[in-house]
Amino acid sequence: MNLKEITQLDQILATVATYTHSTRAAEALQGATNQTDLATVRKQLTLTAEAHRLLANNVTFTYFDLDQMTALQTKLDQGLMLNAQQLDLVNHFLMNLRRLKSTLQTHQQLAPQLTALMVDTSPLSGLQQRLEQIIVHGQVADNATPELAEIRQKIVKQRQQVQTALTQFVQKHPHSVQSKRLITRNDRVCVQLKAGEKNKFKGQIIDQSSTGSTVFFEPATVAKKGAVLAGVIADESAEVYQLLVTLTGDVLDNWDALTENQALLSRFDQIMARGQYGLETASQLPELNTEQHIKIVGGRHPLLTDAVPLNIELTPQQGLMITGANSGGKTVVLKTIALFALMIQFGLELPVEAGTQMAVFSQFWVDIGDNQSITAQLSTFAAEMTTLVDMTDHISANALVLLDEIGSGTDPEEGSALSIAIIEYLRQQHATIIATTHFSAIKEYAVDCPTFMTATMAFDPKTLEPTYRLLLNQVGASEAIWLAERLGLADPIIAAARQRLSDVSE
């Protein structure tokens, strides 16, 4: 499992991705990597907060499906000409960009940084003007060039003459035609003649129906006019082809700028999606620092319904040792802190209250039971040690280290001794350590260590049910016997265990 999966950030990013408007933007958002530079993180969060503010003020944008531009790239890479509909897509892409920038300019006070970001897009107004002039509603416009306008006027005139002559033929021979409706085949306007009547008239069979009962026939009296019409239509095709080739060349000449615009629009889409997530989760910006200072005020895990708000403050390089029963929520607290530290590095606001501060860490190290890679050759303890060896070999300053039940896979005394030595080494490397444990020796170490804060998960004293509230500066019992009883272990066994525990304590 990678860090996104361990902290469940991947699930959050999947939700954020649903707010984007193209597969390109969604995939880029989910495939992003965390930023560890304070200035970069601050800039990304500022953009997200501005997007949140725009949405909260009901500012709406229209979005172009960027995947369509990717499809055009594929065609151009193959050396193919773009047709009128595809060229129209380029025009709509540039129009959308222009409208989006105009909307941002109108609301610049709400989003100055986001507005400035989109200033870098190239308007390509010359290309857009040519596209608007030549392509209308996905077709080459009649007035695209004077020559085309003249050709199309000729087509209208010649087609009327052909249709008039064919209509007269149909009216003169009503019993020979299958239908009075004229039909075009191979750029020739024809009458629908019964197959059995085809030898009665001079003319040319252009095509026939699939059943063979109807032939599409051009009478000799219309052939000359039809030939003229076909010639003019060929002239039109040649003129349109030349226009499309020229425009395709124009698009190719500007493709680098179009690609840069596409990347910026994808980034804008992702930022707005992050803002939408912040709006939906009532999130806000924390204060940022690089001094390893964490202060979470009313933090709510975004994937938990009715999550108990988390309140915790760790001064620079202060560790947190969470103790108590397995079912009390220790790992949830650990993962929530890690998730919040990671979310800001992906430009996401946090579901917290005002006053929250979050450190921008340079490294994340995680040793959690469900993250251990256990093969047939490794025990649980050996797998954990493999993780810890890598961690201690490569730890650097300003790292966040998460240790869930460290050393629990072996003898308690040896496991505790090793764990304390590892924690002490990591502390000397100026890491921020958040750990959970059942071991008494580790609890005692944390109590005596000046840079560790202890905490336990609260239980209702009447029901002995966990409340999932974090109680600071306390050490909790593991409640193993209570948990076994709650899960249904037989009463005689529970009684015997309690008796043994009583005997040991005496």
N, C-alpha and C positions, 0 to 999 in steps of 0.2 A: 504493500500500500504506500502511496506517496503522501506528501504532507496535506494536499488538498483533501484526499480521501480520509485521512486520519482525523482531521479537524471537521470534516463534513462540509468544508468550503465548496467542494465540487457540487454538492446539492444546491447550495445557495447560488453559485454561478449559473447552474442549469436554470434556476428560476429567473435570474436576471436576464439570461439569454432569451427567454420567452418574450421579453419586452422589446427586442430588436425587430428590425423589419427586413432582414435578409439573412440567408444562411451564412454568408461571408462574415457579417458582423457577429452573429451568434457564435460561430466557431472561433473567431478571433478572441472574443470575450472569454470563452471557456478555456481556450488554450493559452491565455496570457500567463506570464510569470510575475512573481512578486518583485516589487521594487524596494530596495533597502536604503536608498539615498533620501535623506530627510527632505531636501528641496523638491525632489521628484514626487515623493509621496504627498507633500503639501500641495503641489500644483495639481496633481490628479484629484485630490480630495476637494480642492477649491472648485474645480470644474464640475465635479459631481454635485457639490452643494449648490452651484449656480443652476444646474439642470433641475435639481429638486425645487429650487425657488421659482423657476419658470413654470414648472408643472403645477406647483401650489397656487400660482397666480393664473392658472387656466390658459397659459400660452400654448398654442398647438402648432405643430409643424406637419407638413406633408412630406412623405418619404418616398424616394425612388428605390425600386427593388434593384440593389446593386448586383444581384446574381445575373441579371440580364446583360449587364456590361461584361461580366465574366464570359458569358456565352459568345458575345461579339469578339472578345479577345481570341477565343478558340478559332473562330472563323477567319479572322485576320491572320492568325499564325499559320493557317493553311493556305494563305495567299488568295483567298476567295473575295469576291466583290460583295459588298453589303447591299441588300435590296432596300427598297424605299421604307418598308416598315422598320428595318433595323437602323437605318439612318435616322428615322423619326425617334427611335429610342435615345439616340445620342442627343438629339435636340431636347427631348423631355428631361433627360438627365441634367443638361445645362440649365434648362428653365427651372427645374426643381432646386438646383443649387442657388440660382439667383433669388428665388422666392424665400428660401431658407435664410440666406444672408440678409435679405430685406427685413424679415421678421425679427432676426436677432438685432439688427440695427435699431429697430423700433423699440426694443426692450433692452437696450444696451445697459441701462442702469441696473437691471436685475442680474445681468450676466456679462460683465465687462470682459472677463478672461475668455469665456466661451466665444464671445463675439470676435475678440482679437484672434483666437485660434482659427476661425473660419475665414478671416481676411486673407490668409495664406493661399486660399483656393484661387485658381486662375479662372476668370470669367469666360475666356475664349470667345469674346463677343463677336469677333469676325467670323469664326466658324459657325456660331449659332445663327448669326444673321443670314449666312448663306443657306444653312439648313432650313431656316424658317421661310426663306424666299422660294426655295425649290421644292421642299417636301411639305405637303399639307394633308393632315389626317392619314398619314401612311402612304400617300400617293404622290407622284411627281405632279406638281401644279401645272395647270394649263399655261400659265404665264411665266413658267420657269425661265424660258428664253423666248425671244420674238419668233424664232424659227419653229419652236414647238407649238406656240400659240397658233401660228399660221397653218401648220400641219393638222392640228386637231380641228381647226375650222373646216379644212378640206375634208377631213374624215366625216364630220357631221353632215356636210353637204352631200358628199358622195354616198354615204350610207342611206340618206333620205331618198336619193334617186334609185338606189338598188331596192330599197324596201317598197317604193312605189311600184316599180316594175314587177316585183315578185307578188305584191298584193294583187295587181291586175291579173297575173297568171293564175293565182288561186281562185280569183273570182270568175275567171273564164273557164276553169276546169275543176269545178267543185267536187265532181264524183271521182276524180283521179287522185285527190290528195287525202292523206290520212288525217291531217289536222290543218286548220287554217292558220295556225301559229307558225311564224317564221323561226328558223333556228340557225345558229352560227356553228359551223364546223370548219376547223383548220383555217380560221380567219376569213371564211367565205359565208355569206348569208344565203341560206337555202330554203327550199320548200320541202315539206315532208310528203313525199310521193309514195303511193302504194307500189310495192315491188312489182306487181303484175302490170303496172302502167308505164314502167320506165322506158319501154321501147317505142312508146307512142310519140315521144317528144325528142327533139334535138336538144342536146345539152350535155352536161357532165355530172356523173355521180361522184359526189365528194366523199360520202361515207354511207354506212348503213347501220340500222339498229342491230342490237345483239341477237334478236330473233330472226332478222333477215326479212321481216315483213314490211319494213319501211326503208326507203332509201332517201338520203338527203341530197337533193337534186338542185343543180344550178342550170336553169334553162338557157339555151343558146342566146335568147334575146336579152339576157341579163349578164352574160359572161363578160362582155367588154367592160360594162360598168363595174362588175365584181372584180375584174382584174385591176382596174384603176384603184378601187377601194383597197384591195390587198397590197398594192404597191405603196399607197399612202400610209397604210398601217405599218408596213415594213420600215418606211421612213421614220415613223413615230418611234418604233422600237429602237432604231439606231440612235435617234436623238436622246431617248431616255437612257439607253445603255451608256452613252457618252457622259451624260450628266451623273449617273450613278458611279461610274468609274472615277470621275473627277472628284466627287464628294468623298468617295472611299479613300482616295489619295489624301484629301484634306484631313480626314479623320486620322489616317495613319501619321501624317505629319505632326498632328497634335496629340498623338496617343500617350506620350510620356506625361504631358500635362493632365490629360484625362485620367490616367492611372493615379497620379498624385491626388487629384480631386476625389477619385473613388476611395482612396485610402483615408482621406480626411473625412469624407462623408461616413465611412464605416466607423471611424473613431468617434465622430459626433453621435452616431446612432448608439454606440456602446456607452458613451457618457450619459446620454439621455436615458438609456435603460438603467444605468446605475442610479440616476436620479429618481427614476420611477420606483425602483426598489426601495430607496430611502423614503420616498413618500408613502409607499404602501406599508412600511414597517415602522413608521414614525421615528425614523433614525435621525441622527444629527452628527455634526463634526465634533470629534474630541480635540483637545489641545494636544499638540505633538511635541515630543522631545527625543533627544538621543542620550539621555542620562539614565535610562532604564527605570524611569519613574512611571508606575502604573497606578492609576486611580479610577476605578470603575464605580460609577454612581447609578444605581438602579438598572444595571445591565440585564437584559433579557435575551436568553438564547433564542435566536430567530427561528429555530426548527422545532422548538418545544411550545406546545399550547399551554397556557396558564403557567408559564415559567415563573419560579420564585425569583424576584429581582436580586441580583448579586451586587453587594457593596464590599469593596476591598481596596486597600491602598498599600502599595509596596514602594518604599523609598528606593533610591538607586542601589542596585545590587543586593537588595534585601530578598531573601528567599521565603517561600511559604510551604509549610509542611502540614498537609491535611490528614487528619486521622479520623477514626470512627468506623462504623459498620459498613460492609460492602454495599448494602442497598441504600445507603444514605445519600448518595449523589456526589461522592468525592471526585470521581472521574469526570462527571459533568462539569463541575467547577473548573477542574484543570483544563478541560477541552474548551470551555467557554472563554477563559483568559487567552488561551492560544489562538482560538478562532478570531477574537477581536483584534489581537496583535497582527494576525495575518490579513484580515479583511481590509484594514487601512492600507496595506501594501498592494492591494488590488483596486484601490480607489473607491472602496465602499464605506459609506457612513455606518455608524454603529447604533444599534437599538439601545441607547442609554439615555440618562438624564444629563442636564447641564452640569458642568464641573468635571466631567470625565477627562482624564488625561491618559494618553497612550504612548508608550515608547516605540520608536522605530528601531527594531532589532536588525542586526546584520546577519545573524544566523538563527536557525531554528533546529533544535535537536529533540527528538521524540523517542522515548522508550515506553511504549504502552503495550499491554498484553496482546491486543488484537493486531498490533503492528509487527510482532516478532515473526521472523521468517523461520519456521521450524521445518527442517527436512528430516528424512528418516535417519540421518546421521547425527542429528543434534537434539539434545534434550531441551526442555524449556529454558533451563538455566543457561545452558551453553549458547542457545540462540540469543538470549538476553545479553550475555557477556559479549557476544560478537558485535551487537549494536553498541554496547558501552565502550568497547575497545576502539571502534571507529570514532565514537564521540570524543573520547579523551585524547585521541591522537590528533584530531583536527579542530578542536575547540578554539575559538578566538574570542577576543573581547567583544562585549555588547551582544552576547548570545542569549537566547531564551531556551532553557532546557526544561523539558517535561518528563518527569520520572513517575510512572504509575506502578506502585507496589514493587519498587526496586529490590532486587535480591530475594524475592519471595519463592524462587524455584528450588531452593536448596536448604540445608540445615540453617535454622534461625540464627544461631550464634555466628557461624561463618558468613552467612548471607548478610547479617547486620554489620559485621566488621568490614566486609568488602564494600558494602553500600556506603557506610559512613566515610570510608577512605576515598571513594569515588566522589561523593558529594563534596567533601572537603577540598579535593583537588579542583573540581569544577568551580567551587567558590573562590579559590585562589586565582583562577583564570578570569575572575570578574564576570562570571555568568549570572544571570537571573534564573534561579532554580525554583520550580514549582513541583512538589512531589507529594505522593500519597504513600502511606505505610500502615501496616498492622504491627510491625516489630517494636517492642518496648524499648530496645536499645536505641533505635533510630529516633523514636519519640523523645527519649531523654537527651540525645545529642541535640535535637532541634531546640529543646527547651533551654539548654545551656549555651547554645551558639548565639552570640549577640546579633548576628545578621539574619537570623531566621525568625519568622513569625509562625506560631502554631495556630491551628484552627481545627475545628471539628464540625461535623454535620449535626444539626439539632434533631432531637427526637421528642415526640410528645410524651411527657412523663406518665400520662394516664394510659394511653393506648400503646405506647412504645412504637408508634408508627413514625417513620422519618418525615420531617417537615421540609427538607431540602434547603433549609436556611443555614448559611455559613456563620458559625460562631467563632469569632477571632480570639486569639490569646487563650485558647483552651485546648486540652488534649482529650480525645475521645476514646472510649473502649471499643474493641472490635465487635462486641455483641455477637460472637459466633454462636454461642449456645442459644441466644434469643432467636437468631435467624434460623437455626436448625429447627427449633420448636415451631416457629412460624411456618416453616415449609413442611411440617407434618411428621418430623422424626418422633418415634414412639416415646411416650411419657416415661417408661422405665429407663430408657437410654438417657433421656434428658436429665432425669433425677440423678442417675449415676455420674454423669458428667459434672453436674453441679457439686456433687459430694466430693469428687476428686479435686475440683478447683478449690473447694473449701479447705480440703486437707493440705494442699500445696501452700495456700496462703497462711495457714497456721504454722 
